[in-house]
Amino acid sequence: MLKRNILTVFFLATAFAAFGQGAMEEISVNNIRMLNSSNEDFIIVPYGDGIMYNTNVKDNKCDTCRFQNLRFAQQKMEGGGDCDFAPGVVVPNDFNVKYNYGAPTFSQDGKMMIISENNRKPRKSDRRLTLKLVSATLSDQNAWVKGADLPFNSNEFETTHPALSADGQTLYFASDRPGSIGGMDIWMAKKQGDTWGIPTNLGAPINTTDNELFPSIGQNGALYYSSNKPGGMGMLDIYKATHDGTVWSIMSMEAPINSASDDMGFVELPDGESGYLTSDRAGGLGKDDLYCWKVNPAKVQLIVEDATDSNIKLPGSAISITSAAVGATALAYTADAKGGAQPDIKFRRNYTIEVEKEGYQPWTKDVSAKELAAVETYVVPLVPKAYSMVGDVKQIGNDIFEPGSKVVLRNLATGEEREVTADANGQFKFDNLRCFESYKLIATKGDRTSEEYNLSASMIDCNSDEPTKATLRLPVPPPLVPLCACNDVGMLSLPVDATPKSISALGSRPQFGDSHALDATGFYNKLQQRYGASKRDATFLDDLFKSMGFENGFSDADAGLFSDTVIENGRTGNMGYTKFHRMKYVQLNAKSDRDLAAFRVAATNGCDVYFMKTCGNLFFFCNN
């Protein structure tokens, strides 16, 4: 078997990984019955619009000789890997060889070939019949004319299985010449002008102490060859060798390319997904048969659904599938009414899938066809786009903000609730709201509740980077009714038997100065500055805030407790009147609305106090 293969085979190949054992075959291998016979038919070489191959079927030239003749078969159908050929015809040539010659290798233009043939007619006294490599050119009459022998042939050893590189500058071949590691090794020679240089052994790990045969260069530049070294599936198995610039890496091809028999002459067509091979595997018509192979389509069912709820399918999703494979074109699909698509893909390819749907984040993934076909349904989970909401809480009918308000957001689809507190400026924010879901917002402060704010999904522009805005409005607070229990609080106690002094104008004796230019936060910052600068002010503010229920005094307060307000005329209470922070029991009867403006400070015990904006004097009132 080995000797027969040495005499016959030229090999172009690419490697394939292990054949999948699932329900779908990744590669199919079919016998080319039109060309095979009960004898030996072997080694296909693509040529022109068909193939050349060898056969030892007898023809009219030599009815008594047993030798291989080169035949050409035209392909009937277009497309790589189709196994439909016209009957083979003998290739015209002037070799006149009555013994063996092997499959050729061709130049890029198809007008020059290198082929194996017998060195000479064997003699009875010399049973060794070696092979050599000769060149040939195509004549104007479309016949092959024998040319010169290659310079490194010898009667003493085999020189066979030629394979030209794509640029025609390197010739690979098999030989058992001196310097070989095993019986037959893979060698190469470089083109030098019109001749060839001294051959070089490719060495380990390609060559072993066994036989390496049938070298060829695949479409991707890898080196392919057959070997009968231990560890294979049959007598001869096909291997792939790649070079990283420093070392060779070897990979064995597995089923269905290799089998328990001899497998050789693997050819890869330019599409990278179809070609030919020779094998004497079970089921053939003769001793060696020609086979075609192709990568099969992968049956895939793809479903696009909402990542947060698998019951929500997403029809109309735009699906794009691309592959870097040779000749591959971009595929585009639109998900059907059930969110599904059946993409036309092939095994042994890697794909990039991109899916888009309005209101959802784009999805992309690199995946193999094998992974896609491994499950009954391949699910693409799209995550709904998230957006932010910003808003504020104000009083109904005016632009007075309500800091410290509680704002509740309720998802009407899931029932989930979230709560935030409006800041010192009455503003709030919610992040990560989902498109296509509706929400309801309500603000509360004390016993006041805003009207519901309905945020419908139709109101959301999920393609915008700008946050959605909303304003919640609380009812205007009713006039404050002082809590007279505060009469018992130390420095704020109201005199029981005193008559309030009427005050019509403020500003004669300021404590913290005119503050009309400040907002509530600015006035809080002003008190902080005075607290840190004056020991007397610090003592006064600590006593004041302790009386309001703050355990540690002023340091427990924050800007959120301060708000703008207006005091009604006629209110009675204590008011500071000197720089030493003394107070008198007074009634406010201001002649100017300006003197009614104040900053309210919310207490924890209900004893709210006010700072008049005009002079910064403290005013506490409580009706008995």
Backbone hydrogen bonds, N-H to C=O, Kabsch-Sander energy under -0.5 kcal/mol:
donor,donor_aa,acceptor,acceptor_aa,energy
5,N,1,M,-2.0
6,I,2,L,-2.2
7,L,3,K,-1.5
8,T,4,R,-0.5
8,T,5,N,-1.2
9,V,5,N,-1.6
11,F,215,P,-0.7
19,F,255,A,-0.9
28,S,294,K,-2.3
30,N,292,C,-3.1
32,I,290,L,-2.5
33,R,31,N,-1.6
35,L,32,I,-1.4
36,N,32,I,-1.4
41,D,39,N,-0.6
41,D,288,D,-2.1
42,F,54,N,-2.4
45,V,52,M,-2.9
47,Y,50,G,-2.4
50,G,47,Y,-2.0
51,I,73,A,-2.3
52,M,45,V,-2.7
53,Y,71,R,-2.1
54,N,42,F,-2.8
55,T,69,N,-1.5
56,N,40,E,-1.7
62,C,59,D,-1.0
67,F,65,C,-0.7
69,N,55,T,-3.0
71,R,53,Y,-2.9
72,F,89,V,-3.0
73,A,51,I,-2.6
75,Q,49,D,-1.8
76,K,84,D,-3.0
77,M,84,D,-0.8
82,D,79,G,-1.4
85,F,83,C,-0.6
86,A,74,Q,-3.0
89,V,72,F,-2.5
91,V,70,L,-2.9
94,D,144,W,-1.6
98,K,96,N,-0.5
102,G,116,S,-1.4
103,A,8,T,-1.7
105,T,114,I,-1.9
107,S,112,M,-2.6
110,G,107,S,-1.5
113,M,136,A,-2.4
114,I,105,T,-2.2
115,I,134,V,-2.6
117,E,132,K,-2.1
118,N,100,N,-1.2
119,N,130,T,-2.4
123,R,126,D,-0.9
126,D,123,R,-1.3
130,T,128,R,-0.5
132,K,117,E,-2.7
134,V,115,I,-2.6
135,S,148,A,-2.2
136,A,113,M,-2.2
137,T,145,V,-2.2
138,L,111,K,-1.9
139,S,137,T,-0.5
139,S,143,A,-3.3
142,N,139,S,-1.7
144,W,92,P,-2.2
145,V,137,T,-3.2
145,V,143,A,-0.5
146,K,144,W,-0.5
147,G,135,S,-3.6
150,L,133,L,-2.5
153,N,150,L,-1.4
157,F,154,S,-0.7
159,T,131,L,-1.2
160,T,174,A,-2.6
163,A,172,Y,-1.9
165,S,170,T,-2.4
168,G,165,S,-1.6
171,L,189,A,-2.7
172,Y,163,A,-2.7
172,Y,170,T,-0.5
173,F,187,W,-2.1
174,A,160,T,-3.0
175,S,185,D,-2.2
176,D,158,E,-0.8
180,S,177,R,-1.5
183,G,210,D,-0.6
185,D,175,S,-2.8
187,W,173,F,-3.1
187,W,185,D,-0.5
188,M,200,T,-1.9
189,A,171,L,-2.2
191,K,169,Q,-2.6
192,Q,195,T,-3.0
195,T,192,Q,-1.8
197,G,190,K,-3.1
200,T,188,M,-3.0
202,L,186,I,-2.1
206,I,203,G,-0.7
207,N,203,G,-2.3
212,E,184,M,-2.6
213,L,226,S,-3.1
216,S,224,Y,-1.6
218,G,216,S,-0.5
218,G,222,A,-2.5
221,G,218,G,-1.7
223,L,241,A,-2.6
224,Y,216,S,-2.7
225,Y,239,Y,-1.9
226,S,213,L,-3.1
227,S,237,D,-2.3
228,N,211,N,-1.5
232,G,229,K,-0.8
237,D,227,S,-2.4
239,Y,225,Y,-3.3
240,K,251,M,-3.1
241,A,223,L,-3.3
242,T,249,S,-2.3
244,D,247,V,-1.8
249,S,242,T,-2.7
251,M,240,K,-2.6
253,M,238,I,-2.1
254,E,16,F,-0.7
257,I,254,E,-1.3
258,N,254,E,-1.4
263,D,236,L,-1.4
264,M,278,T,-2.8
267,V,276,Y,-3.6
269,L,267,V,-0.5
269,L,274,S,-2.8
272,G,269,L,-2.7
275,G,293,W,-2.1
276,Y,267,V,-1.2
277,L,291,Y,-2.1
278,T,264,M,-3.3
279,S,289,D,-1.9
280,D,262,D,-1.5
284,G,281,R,-1.1
287,K,39,N,-0.9
288,D,39,N,-0.7
289,D,279,S,-2.3
291,Y,277,L,-2.9
292,C,30,N,-2.8
293,W,275,G,-2.3
294,K,28,S,-1.8
295,V,273,E,-2.7
296,N,26,E,-2.6
298,A,345,I,-2.5
299,K,297,P,-0.5
300,V,298,A,-0.7
302,L,300,V,-0.5
302,L,341,A,-2.9
303,I,378,Y,-2.5
304,V,339,G,-2.8
305,E,303,I,-0.5
305,E,380,V,-2.3
306,D,309,D,-0.6
306,D,312,I,-2.8
307,A,382,L,-3.2
309,D,306,D,-0.7
312,I,309,D,-2.1
313,K,311,N,-0.9
314,L,304,V,-2.4
316,G,335,A,-2.4
317,S,314,L,-1.2
318,A,356,E,-2.7
319,I,317,S,-0.6
319,I,333,Y,-3.0
320,S,354,E,-3.1
321,I,331,L,-2.8
322,T,352,T,-2.2
324,A,350,N,-0.6
328,A,325,A,-2.1
331,L,321,I,-3.1
333,Y,319,I,-2.7
335,A,317,S,-2.5
336,D,340,G,-2.7
339,G,336,D,-2.6
341,A,302,L,-2.0
345,I,298,A,-0.7
345,I,343,P,-1.2
347,F,296,N,-2.5
349,R,346,K,-0.8
351,Y,367,V,-3.4
352,T,322,T,-2.8
353,I,351,Y,-0.5
353,I,365,K,-2.8
354,E,320,S,-2.9
355,V,363,W,-2.9
356,E,318,A,-2.2
360,Y,357,K,-2.4
361,Q,383,V,-3.1
363,W,355,V,-2.5
365,K,353,I,-1.9
367,V,351,Y,-2.9
367,V,365,K,-0.5
369,A,349,R,-2.4
372,L,368,S,-2.0
373,A,369,A,-2.3
374,A,370,K,-0.7
374,A,371,E,-0.5
375,V,372,L,-0.6
378,Y,301,Q,-3.1
379,V,377,T,-0.7
380,V,303,I,-3.2
382,L,305,E,-2.8
382,L,380,V,-0.7
385,K,359,G,-2.8
387,Y,433,L,-2.3
389,M,430,F,-3.0
390,V,468,T,-2.8
391,G,428,F,-2.2
392,D,470,A,-1.3
393,V,426,G,-2.7
394,K,392,D,-0.5
394,K,472,L,-2.6
395,Q,400,I,-2.0
396,I,474,L,-2.5
398,N,395,Q,-1.3
401,F,399,D,-0.6
402,E,393,V,-2.5
404,G,422,A,-1.8
405,S,402,E,-1.2
406,K,444,T,-3.0
407,V,405,S,-0.5
407,V,420,V,-3.0
408,V,406,K,-0.5
408,V,442,I,-3.0
409,L,418,R,-3.2
410,R,440,K,-2.9
411,N,416,E,-3.1
412,L,410,R,-0.7
412,L,438,S,-2.3
413,A,438,S,-0.6
415,G,411,N,-2.9
418,R,409,L,-2.5
420,V,407,V,-2.2
422,A,405,S,-3.0
423,D,427,Q,-2.8
426,G,423,D,-2.5
428,F,391,G,-2.5
430,F,389,M,-2.6
433,L,387,Y,-2.9
435,C,385,K,-2.1
437,E,434,R,-1.0
439,Y,455,L,-2.5
440,K,410,R,-1.9
441,L,453,Y,-2.3
442,I,408,V,-1.8
444,T,406,K,-2.6
445,K,448,R,-2.4
448,R,445,K,-2.0
450,S,443,A,-3.2
451,E,473,R,-0.8
453,Y,441,L,-2.7
454,N,452,E,-0.6
455,L,439,Y,-2.9
455,L,453,Y,-0.6
456,S,454,N,-0.8
459,M,456,S,-1.8
460,I,457,A,-1.4
462,C,460,I,-0.9
464,S,461,D,-1.7
468,T,388,S,-2.6
470,A,390,V,-1.4
472,L,392,D,-2.6
474,L,394,K,-2.9
484,C,482,P,-0.9
486,C,483,L,-2.2
487,N,484,C,-2.3
488,D,485,A,-1.4
489,V,486,C,-2.1
490,G,488,D,-1.2
492,L,489,V,-2.5
493,S,490,G,-1.9
501,K,585,Y,-2.0
503,I,587,Q,-2.8
511,Q,615,C,-1.2
512,F,615,C,-0.9
513,G,615,C,-1.3
515,S,613,K,-3.6
518,L,515,S,-1.7
523,F,519,D,-2.3
524,Y,520,A,-2.1
525,N,521,T,-2.4
526,K,522,G,-1.8
527,L,523,F,-2.3
528,Q,524,Y,-2.3
529,Q,525,N,-2.1
530,R,526,K,-2.2
531,Y,527,L,-2.8
532,G,528,Q,-1.8
533,A,529,Q,-1.2
534,S,530,R,-2.2
538,A,534,S,-2.3
539,T,535,K,-2.4
540,F,536,R,-2.3
541,L,537,D,-2.9
542,D,538,A,-2.4
543,D,539,T,-2.4
544,L,540,F,-2.6
545,F,541,L,-2.6
546,K,542,D,-2.2
547,S,543,D,-2.0
548,M,544,L,-0.7
549,G,546,K,-1.6
550,F,545,F,-2.6
551,E,549,G,-0.7
553,G,550,F,-1.4
555,S,552,N,-0.6
556,D,553,G,-1.8
557,A,554,F,-1.8
561,L,558,D,-1.8
562,F,559,A,-1.6
563,S,600,R,-1.9
565,T,598,A,-2.2
567,I,596,L,-2.6
570,G,588,L,-4.2
571,R,568,E,-1.2
573,G,586,V,-2.3
574,N,620,F,-2.0
575,M,584,K,-2.1
576,G,618,L,-1.7
577,Y,582,R,-2.2
578,T,582,R,-0.6
581,H,578,T,-1.9
584,K,575,M,-2.0
586,V,573,G,-3.1
586,V,584,K,-0.7
587,Q,501,K,-2.8
588,L,571,R,-3.1
589,N,503,I,-3.1
589,N,587,Q,-0.7
591,K,504,S,-2.4
595,D,592,S,-1.1
596,L,593,D,-1.7
597,A,593,D,-0.6
597,A,594,R,-1.0
598,A,565,T,-2.4
599,F,611,F,-2.5
600,R,563,S,-2.9
600,R,598,A,-0.5
601,V,609,V,-2.7
602,A,561,L,-2.0
602,A,600,R,-0.5
604,T,548,M,-1.6
605,N,548,M,-1.6
608,D,606,G,-1.6
609,V,601,V,-1.5
610,Y,619,F,-1.6
611,F,599,F,-2.2
612,M,610,Y,-0.5
612,M,617,N,-2.6
613,K,597,A,-2.2
614,T,597,A,-0.5
616,G,612,M,-2.5
619,F,610,Y,-3.0
620,F,574,N,-2.8
622,C,572,T,-0.8
